[in-house]
Amino acid sequence: MTSPTPNSLTKWIRRTVVVLVLLPVLLWAAAVAYVWSHQEKLLFAPQVLAQDADLHQADTKEEWVDVPGARLHALHMRQPDVDHRRHTKGLVFYLHGNAGNVSTWFTNADFWRRSGYDLFMLDYRGYGKSSGHLENQAQLLDDVMQAWRQVAPEFVGLKHVIFGRSLGTGLATFLATQVKADMLVLVSPYQSIQAMATSRYPWVPGAVLRYPLHTDQWLPQVDTPVLIFHGEQDTLIPIEHAEHLLALKPTATLVRIPQAGHGDIQKMQLYTDTLMARLQGL
């Protein structure tokens, strides 16, 4: 058995050093590539509904919004007609969170009936009965705009409220920079998806994200009253996000819900009483 020569030993050491240096880089690159290619699965959690699922109620109908390459499904709860005339204060355009579909988010129907407003709730691509799949932020924002353009003209001369919950708060804020509304309501908002990603995955470069959703950049541009609700027990999107947004938009109102987390804020009386009062006061 021969001993390794000095040259072969040196080469082996160099190769080992190269591997030890490159391996973490390669693992990081692979992880970043995974985030790039799978971020829709990481960010969105849709539940698909059968096309023949019946979601109609006496005052709630299914509607469709045609967008490039897809057809979006929505629920539209209408206030009853009185003396053959539409009897509604206006429109609440509701953009829901990242999981489920309109059937799982349409939980406070009696509240909205008492509000006197029509409620229009949209499912994003791949959610519920909506066809297509999400590809990037620009597409998602354009879909929301197309839905607004379809439904809002019915409420000319009436009140328009843009409502966002969780994921939908960024979409709602952007929409409020593009259209005229009477109030923007943000429930459990985030500073940006990029900020949330950075706090959880600091090793992911911001340029990798196709859905940065910078609420913090859009909110200062909003020229309408802003009402923010956030649960103090929210561990998914900490209330510091709402506080940061308030600092950027000092004219906004932040209502802190002491006992609320992320998924139960709609059950709190402080939330429902305050929201109802603001809707009635428009």
N, C-alpha and C positions, 0 to 999 in steps of 0.2 A: 504494500500500500504506500503510495507516494504522498508526500505532504504538498499542499497547495503552494504554488510559487507566489512570490510577492506580487507579481503583476495580476495573477488571477484573483488573489485575495482582494486587491485594490478594486478590481472590476466588480467583484461581488458586493463589496461595501458600497460602491457608487450606485449599483443597481438597487440595492436595498434602500438607500437614502432616497433615490428618485421615487421608488414605490411609496415609501412612507410620506413623502411630500405630496405626491400626486393623488394618492388614494382619497384623502379628505376632500380635495378639490373635485375629483370625479364624483364622489358621493354627493357633494353639494350641488354640482351641476345636474346630476340625475334627479335630485329632489326638486330643484327649481324647474326642471323640465316637466316633472310630474305635476307640479302646481300649475304651470302654464297650460298643460293639456287637459287637466281635470278640474279646473277651478269652478266650472259650472256645477259639478257634483259636490264640490266643497262648499259653495255659497248657496245654491238653490236646492230645496228639498220638496219638489212638487209631488202631489198625489193625483194620479190620473183618474178621471171619471169615465164610465161608459157613456158613449154618445147618446144612448137611449135612457140614461138616468133622468128621472123626472124631478126637476127642482122647482117647478111652478108652484106658487101659492096664489091665493085669491088676488093679492095685490102685488105679486112679484112675478115677473116674466123673464125668460131667458132672451138675451140679445146677442148679436154677433158683430164683430168689428173686423173688416177685411184689411189686412196689412200685407206688404210684399212677402210672399212665400208662406203665408199662414192665415188662419182665421181664429180670432180671439173670442172667447166666450165671456159673457158677463151676466150678472143678475141686476135687474132694475126694479126696485121697489117703488111703486108710485102711490102718492097720496090719492084718496078717493075723489072722484068728480062730485061737485056740488052744484046743483041747478045747471047741469050740462056744461059746466065750466071747470077747467083744471083748478084744483084747490091745493096749491102747494106754495110754500115760501121760497122754494128754489131747489138747488141741486147740491148734494154732497157727493163729490167724486172721490171714491175710496180706493186707495192703493194699499194692498195688504202686505203681510210679511213674507218671509222666504219659504215657509213650509205650508203644506196643505193645498187648499183650493178655495174657491168662493163658498162652497158648501160648508167648509169647516170654519171659515171666517164670518159667515153670516149668522152670528150668534146673538146679537143685540137687536133683533128685529123690532121688538116692542118699543125699545128706546127710540129707534129711528121713526117709528110710526107716530109716537107722541111728539117728536120734534117738529112735525109739520113739513119736513123736507122730503123730497125724493132722494133715494140712495142708489147710486150706480157703482157697482163693485166689479172690477176687472180681474180676470185671470191672465197671467203672463203666458208666453209661449211654453207649451209643454205642461201647463198646469190644468187640472180639471179636464174640460173638453177642448181646450185650446190646442190647436195643432202647431207644428213647427218646433224648433228648438232655439234656445238662446245662444247667441254667438259673441256678442260684445255689447258694451254700454250704449253706444250710439243707436244700435238697433232697438234696445230696450226702451230708451228714452223716446225714440221716434214712435214706437208702438203706443206708448202712453199718450203722446200728442195726438195720434190719429184717433184714439178712443175719445179724447176730449173734444176734438173737432166734430165728431159724429154726434155726441150727446148734448154738448153745451148749447148749440143754437136753439134747442127746444125751450131753453130757460132765459131767453132774452128779456131783460127788464126785471128779472127776479134775482135772488141772491145766489152766488156761486161760492161754495166752500170746497177747497182742496184739502183732502184728509190723507195723511200717510201714517202707517203703523210699522214700526221696526224697519225692515228692508225698504218698505214703501215710503219712508220719510225722505230719503234722498231723492227718489223719483218725484215726490210731491213738491219738494223744494225747487227742483229744476223746473218743473211745470209752472210753478208760480212766478218764475222769472220770465216766462214766455207769454203768459196769458193774463188777463185781468180777472181777479177774483176779489171777493169781499173778506175772506179770511183763509189763512193757512193754518191747519192743525197738525201738529207733529206729536205722535205718541211713541215714546221710547226711541228717540232719534239717536243717530251716531254722528260723530264729528265727520268721519268719512270711513268708507270701507277700507281704504288704504291705511288709515290710522289704526283701525281694529286689527288688520292683518299684521301690521308692524308690531303691535303689542303682543300678539300671540306667536308670530313667526318672524322674529327680527332678522333672520338670515335670508328672507325672501326680498329681492330688490323690488322697489315700488313699480319699476317699469314692466314687471312681469304681469301685473294685475290688469285684466281687461275690464274690470268693473271698479275703478277707484271711488266712484260716487262721492264727490267732494261736496257734501252738504255745507261744509265750512266756507267754501268758495262761493257757493250760490246764494246762501241765506242773506248776506249783506246786500245783494242785488234785489231782493224781494220788496216790492212796494205795496204791501198790504199788511194788515194786522196779523201778527203771528202768535199763536197760542201753543205752548209746549207743555206736555205732561210727561213725567218720568217717575218711576218707582224708586224709592230710596234703597230698596232691597234687590234691585236688579243686578244680577251677577253676569248676565250675558252682555248687556250694554250698560256699563256703569253710569251713574247719574253725572259723573264728571264730563261725559260727552255733552249732555244738555247744558251744563254750566258753561262749557267752552263756547257753545253756540250762542248762549245768552250774552256772553261777553262780546261776541261779534255782532250781535243784534240787540243792543240794550233796550230798544223799544218793544221787544217781545215780552210776553208774560210766561214765566216758568212756574208751573204748579207742581210742587213736590208731593208725592203720595207716599207717606211714611211707611205703610205696611205692604206696599205693592212690590212685586217682583216684575219679571218681564212678561209672563204669560197671563197674569191675573189682574192687571191694572184696570181692565174694563169692568171688573166686579166691585170696585171700590166706590162708595157713595160720593166721596169728595170729587172723584173723576166724573161720574155721571151728572152730579148736580152742577158742577162748574161748566161742563161742556154744554148741558142743556141751557143754562142761563146765558151763555155766550151766543149760542145759536138763536135763542129767542130775542136777544138784544140787537141782532144785526138789523 
